[in-house]
């Protein structure tokens, strides 16, 4: 056993294992100089080597005996000091173990020690004249070597070995022979796997700002120049030029020697965002989102870590990028629910993490939206955030005209169900005839959303989840959108075995596309949903095709609803605007208002006038009315009154405790026991709702139960949860996820 007196320094290490505390290790004298906070180390744990990260260096430790650090895995400071502080805050606020926070903080490719990709690069070691003479000698004696030399004679400097073999149509052997003769040389070279390599772009210049844009930018620049933390909320109607303000703010940050992070909510939005940013900033950009391969993510992260890229564009996890001298964080479409991680701990919100990271660094934060979340807009009214409003569309664009169509009347006219109102069909034909484009929005994919038996009224459901199966006509299958379970289209009812009694219900984007072709046979369509964007690069190809005029109508789900800019789109049709209003969730009205307003904003974004047609079964709904008028202020006031009456955020904090397990009764009992124990600790300061089944009560053969806690002091609740977790042990097969400030109280 090693005596701790033999060490002069000690390191507190966070391990990549499920131990919710730091462990102290002695630093051998040979490693004292290279052991720093943030480096990755290998240490012994229960006789086995484990990886971890040094949190701090100490002169003494209260533990004995102390084991030594085995080795330094990486000399790079992988986790910077500010990211460590942020990780500790996330752990405390979101009630999550620190080791789980680190899994979110670091890409898996970094934790797995992914290596840079290298390839062999071939160059000439002799002059071209020597190669020509040798080539003539080898033409008949060794044609394979001659073919290699033919390619090398046409190469300016050097060539990748893989490319050389492909062009010469030979194996590796003749290259090896020429290398041994001293004719050619091969060296390994690092391959740039950045998704921006070979991407097309055109250099652009900053646009002239209008008065509102200029004032917003001036407020932001004052914060940047002063080097002080401030959060700016840019509330700008769709098409008001928020992105141009972001671009010029980043330009200002770069001129001050500061880096920037730009968050976008959807991978679908990164395509156009990247094009606009690359045209302005060229090679200084790194891209981070979940569709990147491990190698691509590793390379991008390394470029950021070493200061080769000082602008990061990414989805939710991009907020953790190790940008050098970070001075500006931008959260575009800050209201978007995809910024919230809800499925696993830590259930963090990237917007709130960005604000906290900015506060820790003294950086400037920008939140932008045409439909700000109620929480963020409330913070502007309280003076926590500085508000800038952009109420005019940029350039010559005008707000689109809006028509609300009552679908009950359309059903009467059609004497049955119809997908398209007469007004919408006429408008689509008109746009097609004049060469303009249309977007049709429906937040349901598939062909039919359910299949039921008219004999026994049973809906064909997933055996592994509490959800109906969706019919996909292209594959003639019924599929579960939660777990992927798929069956061929049944001829008989799976429940009562009746024949010829199966009927479909509900519509999805696949049916919309087919129905539109039946009405307008020559219309060109593109469909963008989870089914058509499974493969890497599919978002980019589909959006590029639509932008280049290869389709008249774009049909899609919520991934087409926000942030996209297509100058030729002059019509937006919202096919079922009230689809989510009846979900028993306190954010349902806010979500519907935001979605309708955002998708309406895709119309008329250039010089051509735009039109929006909203089809609904609830034309008198105040949410539909406010959204059709893009009247955020009226919606905000009405919704805040409702939230205050029922004591929902932003007037209080919510926490959702979700329990899952394969045994339904065991999971329910565990949830009830935890509920009772926690209630005894917080009864005077938090109100706990009863335990209920989640909106999806069963997913992938697991049962889900939940309860809500409502109160004001979230840190008090978190301390209480820690106490309960240490005393109320859950069964090993029951999992608890604590979601602080949940986006949904239903799912």
NORNORRA-V65791 format. One line per field, one symbol per residue. phi: phi as a letter, one per 30 degrees, with the letter a starting at -180 (. if undefined). Layout:
phi: ???
This chain:
phi: .dddddccbbbdcccdbdbdadccbdceedcedcdbejdcbcbdbhibdbcabddacbdabccadcddddaddbddddcdeddddddddeeddchbeddddddddceeddddiecedbbdccbdcbdddddddddddcecdbdddddddedddccdcbadedddddddhbddeddddddddidbbbbdbdcdcddddiddabdbceddddddddddddddddddddicdacccccbeeidjddddeddddeddddciccbbccbdbedddedddeddddcchdccbcbaddddedddeddddddecidbcbccadedddcedddhdbbbccdhddddddcdcdbddddceddddddddddcicccccbadbeddddddddddidcccbcbccddhcdcdddbbccdddddddddhldbdcdeddddddeddddciccbcccbdbcjcbdabbcddcicddcddcbdaddcdcddchbcbddcciebbdddcbddccidcicdbcbibbdddedddddddbdcdcbbcbaddcbdcdidedddddddddidbdbccacddcdbidbbeddbbbccdbdcecdcddbdceddddedddddddddcicbdddcbbcccacbddddddddddchcdeddedddddddddchceddaccbccccbadcdddddddddddeddddddcedbbccdddbddecdbbhiccbbabccbaccddddddddeddddccddeecccccccdhddbccd
